[in-house]
Amino acid sequence: MGRSDQISSIVLIIVAIVVCFSSIRIGLGTFDTPGSGFLPFFAAVFLGLTSLPTLIKATLGKKSEIAAPQERVNSRKVIKAFIGLILYVSFLPLLGYPIGTFLLMLFFFKGVETMKWRWAVLTGILIVLGSYLIFDVWLQCMLPVGLVDIRKLTQWIY
């Protein structure tokens, strides 16, 4: 660990502090009724706390136990993933959360990586169902409905 670890840790801690104060200004709310700043605040706290050990190790001069990855980044996969996310955000209002997210997962598993069709479809369905249950049913977030209103198909959950 060297000077670059110190600098990056300090920058991340400063960003975390700024986000924490900004989140407090817009309102944290409570655990029962979270405000707009609730999630950014705790994400920033997590960011700051996870940056502290790196800063301490870099300052004290201890060697890192984690070696840098030796393989190169496949820029084609990164570009494909980026394009997939842009298309996802663009078509999410039209397709809705379940269909759009399933298509995104299918694209990631088949277009970016090379997963077998059976596993790609099964994993995509499980991710959509799991995230839908967490965000729509449990947390009661407003997810884009799109072409098919999944709530009508899953009324037995409510």
Buried (B, 14 or more C-beta within 10 A) or exposed (E): BEEEBBEBBBEBBEBBBEBBEEBEEEEBEEEEEBBEBBEBBBBBBEBBEEBEEBBEBBEEEEEEEEEEEEEEEEEEEEEBBEEBEEBBEEBBEEBBBBBBBBBBBBBBBBBBEEBEEEEBBEBBBEBBBEBBEEBBEEEEEEBBBBEEEBBEEBEEEE
